[in-house]
Amino acid sequence: MAFDVRGIWSERDLLIFTSNGVVKKDGSLVMGKGIAKLVRDFYPGIDRVFGRRVRTYGNHPFILKIEGKASPSPRFVMSFPTKHHWRDRSSLELIRESRKKALEEIKDWGDILKRAGVERILCPLWGTENGKLTLSQVRKELLLFRNEVESLGFGVLFFSRKGIEEI
């Protein structure tokens, strides 16, 4: 049985899901596998919200505050592009770019996140599952992200289908 991140998440988390830049005709972001599918299914309509952002601003990381969902679910969710198109393999170049932009997004939201009680970032191993990259290929970016986020006062917990991961 695969690890279910819902078993560890709480309202004190910012949950990251890996994403792509494909917006369907109905305006929803393609979120058909992995953690993105779990997020889409758990937060109905979130694919349309992220679809509007991607269509308007491009394939970048975005934080969204979730209203009205009962605890213990995360109240903040962040997209993290690893692919331009859902059919592609994940791109190390896009992961590097997304890491930098995600950090800026977390900085911009920092006071809001802290006032809301967010303490940690739940982060999948970018591109290592449906994106076909290896952990050794993305490890440097994950470690940089953890160090940068910890310097902002948040913890980082990495996870995969296998469970919580030590990097």
C-alpha positions in Angstrom: 0.0 0.0 0.0 1.3 3.4 -0.9 1.9 6.1 1.7 -0.9 8.6 2.1 0.3 12.1 3.0 -3.2 12.8 4.5 -2.0 10.6 7.5 0.5 13.3 8.5 -0.8 16.6 7.3 -2.4 19.2 9.5 -3.7 22.8 9.4 -0.2 23.8 10.4 1.2 22.7 7.1 1.7 24.2 3.6 1.3 21.3 1.2 3.2 21.4 -2.0 2.1 19.4 -5.0 4.0 19.0 -8.3 2.3 20.5 -11.3 2.5 21.3 -15.0 1.4 24.1 -17.3 -1.5 22.5 -19.1 -4.9 24.1 -18.7 -7.8 22.2 -20.1 -10.6 23.8 -22.2 -12.8 24.1 -19.1 -10.1 26.2 -17.4 -8.9 23.6 -15.0 -5.2 22.7 -14.5 -4.4 19.1 -15.4 -4.0 17.4 -12.0 -4.4 13.7 -12.9 -1.8 11.7 -11.0 0.1 11.5 -7.8 -0.1 14.2 -5.1 -1.7 16.6 -7.6 -4.7 14.2 -8.1 -5.0 13.8 -4.3 -5.1 17.6 -3.9 -7.6 17.9 -6.7 -9.9 15.2 -5.2 -9.6 16.5 -1.6 -10.2 20.2 -2.5 -13.0 20.2 -5.2 -12.6 23.1 -7.6 -8.9 23.8 -6.8 -7.9 22.7 -10.3 -9.9 25.6 -11.7 -8.4 28.1 -9.3 -4.8 27.0 -10.2 -5.9 26.8 -13.9 -6.8 30.5 -13.9 -3.5 31.4 -12.3 -1.5 29.4 -14.8 -3.5 30.8 -17.7 -3.1 34.3 -16.4 0.5 34.3 -15.0 2.2 31.3 -16.6 3.6 28.0 -15.2 4.9 29.2 -11.8 4.5 28.2 -8.2 1.4 29.7 -6.5 0.2 29.5 -3.0 -3.6 29.3 -2.4 -5.3 29.7 1.0 -8.1 27.1 1.4 -11.3 28.3 3.0 -13.9 26.2 4.6 -12.2 22.8 4.7 -12.3 21.2 8.1 -9.1 20.5 10.1 -6.8 18.7 10.1 -6.3 19.5 6.4 -3.7 22.0 5.3 -5.2 25.5 4.8 -2.5 26.5 2.4 -1.5 24.6 -0.8 1.3 25.4 -3.3 1.7 24.3 -6.9 5.3 23.5 -7.9 5.9 23.1 -11.6 8.2 20.3 -12.6 6.9 19.8 -16.1 5.7 22.1 -18.9 3.3 19.5 -20.2 1.9 16.5 -18.2 3.2 14.0 -20.8 6.8 15.2 -20.5 9.5 14.0 -18.1 10.2 16.5 -15.3 12.8 19.1 -16.2 15.7 19.8 -13.8 15.9 23.3 -15.3 12.2 23.9 -14.5 12.7 22.5 -11.0 15.6 24.9 -10.3 13.5 27.8 -11.6 10.4 26.7 -9.6 12.5 26.3 -6.4 13.6 29.9 -6.7 10.1 31.2 -7.4 8.6 29.0 -4.7 11.0 30.5 -2.2 9.9 34.0 -3.3 6.3 33.0 -3.0 6.9 31.6 0.6 8.7 34.9 1.5 5.8 36.9 0.1 3.3 34.9 2.1 5.5 34.5 5.2 3.7 36.8 7.6 0.3 35.4 6.5 1.5 31.8 6.9 3.0 32.5 10.4 -0.1 34.3 11.6 -2.2 31.3 10.4 0.1 29.0 12.5 1.9 27.3 9.6 5.0 25.6 10.9 6.2 23.3 8.1 6.2 22.7 4.4 5.2 19.2 3.2 7.2 18.7 0.1 7.2 15.8 -2.4 10.4 14.6 -4.0 10.0 16.8 -7.1 9.9 14.9 -10.4 11.0 11.5 -8.9 7.8 9.6 -9.5 5.6 10.5 -12.5 8.4 12.8 -13.7 10.9 9.9 -14.1 13.9 11.7 -12.4 16.0 10.0 -9.7 16.4 11.3 -6.2 20.1 11.8 -6.9 19.2 14.1 -9.8 17.0 16.4 -7.6 18.7 16.0 -4.2 20.7 19.3 -4.5 17.6 21.3 -5.3 15.7 19.7 -2.4 18.5 20.4 0.1 18.8 24.0 -1.1 15.0 24.4 -0.7 15.1 22.9 2.8 17.9 25.2 3.9 16.2 28.3 2.4 12.8 27.5 3.9 14.3 26.7 7.3 16.1 30.1 7.2 12.6 31.7 7.0 11.5 29.9 10.1 9.5 26.9 8.7 10.4 23.2 8.8 10.4 21.0 5.8 9.2 17.4 5.6 9.9 15.5 2.4 7.6 12.6 1.4 7.1 10.1 -1.5 4.8 7.2 -2.2 7.0 5.2 0.1 6.5 7.5 3.1 8.5 10.3 4.8 11.9 10.6 3.2 15.3 11.7 4.7 17.3 13.5 2.1 
